[in-house]
Amino acid sequence: MRYSAALICCLLLLASPANACLGLSLEDTIFFKTIPEPRPDADIIAKVSLFDADDGTAVARILQVLDTSDSRIHTGDKVDLKFRMTSCGPNLKPGEEGIIIAKARRDGDGRLVLHSYLRRYHDNRITPPSMAER
């Protein structure tokens, strides 16, 4: 009986999904050090400053528009950012600044929302935005 209980506990521990990032090198960020070539299919590349950041969302001020195909986006605009959030980040803090690459969409209230690409620190792998994010 004891062995059965121990076996069940072991199976439950092994079968449960891991919720921790497996290493700092696997962490993601919304910020890019350089503009990648070839350029991702994006509506905006801009330098931003974060005001607020939470799980999968942030509020940012556009400090400088580096490239855009969307006439609705201007330097000085305050915009909502959405991004895919996992145990590997991105772990953002208010006051952080950097270059983002994003697709522009309107939310249900007609406000502009930028869906950010992600960059992995270790190998600079780029992940496109998920447009189904909350």
SEMAR-489909 format. One line per field, with one value per residue (C-alpha): x, y, z. Coordinates in nm, 3 decimals. Example, Ala and Ser with C-alpha at 12.3 -4.5 7.8 and 13.67 -1.06 7.14 Angstrom:
BEGIN
px	c(1.230_1.367) $
py	c(-0.450_-0.106) $
pz	c(0.780_0.714) $
***
This chain:
BEGIN
px	c(0.000_0.285_0.449_0.129_0.098_0.464_0.424_0.116_0.296_0.595_0.373_0.186_0.510_0.655_0.336_0.278_0.393_0.700_0.619_0.969_1.197_1.485_1.750_1.826_1.949_1.597_1.429_1.242_1.219_1.017_1.328_1.566_1.931_1.940_1.686_1.706_1.766_1.554_1.306_0.999_0.660_0.578_0.380_0.618_0.973_1.011_1.199_0.960_0.957_0.735_0.499_0.332_0.386_0.182_0.139_0.117_0.040_0.221_0.162_0.438_0.525_0.673_1.001_1.106_0.948_1.227_1.006_0.632_0.381_0.094_0.008_-0.175_0.155_0.353_0.636_0.491_0.188_0.095_0.002_-0.097_0.140_0.039_0.279_0.295_0.383_0.547_0.758_1.054_0.930_0.929_0.983_0.929_0.947_0.820_1.092_1.257_1.336_1.421_1.341_1.025_0.898_0.521_0.202_-0.064_-0.429_-0.740_-0.905_-1.281_-1.302_-1.111_-0.787_-0.453_-0.277_0.073_0.132_0.503_0.747_0.966_1.344_1.518_1.832_2.051_2.021_1.816_1.537_1.237_0.882_0.599_0.310_0.003_-0.291_-0.530_-0.376_-0.601) $
py	c(0.000_0.238_0.163_0.240_0.578_0.658_0.555_0.775_1.074_1.025_0.998_1.315_1.506_1.383_1.440_1.797_2.061_2.265_2.631_2.768_2.895_2.653_2.922_3.291_3.235_3.129_3.447_3.668_4.045_4.288_4.503_4.471_4.581_4.622_4.604_4.248_4.170_4.066_4.291_4.125_4.202_4.484_4.808_4.995_4.998_5.254_5.346_5.344_5.407_5.190_5.350_5.037_4.667_4.365_4.006_4.037_4.410_4.741_5.111_5.296_5.638_5.641_5.831_5.797_5.636_5.460_5.310_5.277_5.185_5.315_5.687_5.661_5.623_5.931_6.029_6.123_5.891_5.687_5.334_4.998_4.707_4.343_4.051_3.677_3.609_3.285_3.173_3.292_3.650_3.912_4.047_4.420_4.710_5.069_5.306_5.059_5.192_5.018_4.949_4.749_4.589_4.552_4.512_4.781_4.691_4.854_4.710_4.678_5.045_5.166_5.242_5.169_4.862_4.745_4.369_4.325_4.077_3.899_3.844_3.565_3.688_3.383_3.341_3.647_3.420_3.633_3.528_3.705_3.848_3.640_3.849_3.644_3.782_3.940) $
pz	c(0.000_0.086_-0.245_-0.432_-0.261_-0.331_-0.695_-0.737_-0.581_-0.813_-1.119_-1.025_-0.980_-1.308_-1.505_-1.389_-1.639_-1.553_-1.503_-1.469_-1.741_-1.791_-1.793_-1.828_-2.182_-2.285_-2.159_-2.404_-2.430_-2.640_-2.688_-2.983_-2.975_-3.353_-3.632_-3.769_-4.136_-4.305_-4.130_-3.982_-4.136_-3.895_-3.895_-3.666_-3.538_-3.260_-2.947_-2.651_-2.277_-2.055_-1.803_-1.679_-1.739_-1.639_-1.759_-2.136_-2.148_-2.107_-2.161_-2.344_-2.485_-2.835_-2.804_-3.168_-3.473_-3.664_-3.936_-3.987_-4.252_-4.036_-4.046_-3.710_-3.519_-3.412_-3.179_-2.839_-2.865_-2.558_-2.670_-2.529_-2.599_-2.600_-2.609_-2.547_-2.181_-2.064_-1.770_-1.981_-1.993_-2.098_-1.748_-1.797_-1.553_-1.572_-1.690_-1.927_-2.274_-2.596_-2.958_-3.029_-3.348_-3.362_-3.561_-3.512_-3.456_-3.308_-2.998_-2.947_-2.844_-3.150_-2.961_-3.122_-2.977_-3.071_-3.072_-3.010_-3.158_-2.902_-2.909_-2.717_-2.539_-2.607_-2.982_-3.090_-3.216_-3.314_-3.231_-3.415_-3.216_-3.147_-3.261_-3.044_-2.724_-2.464) $
***
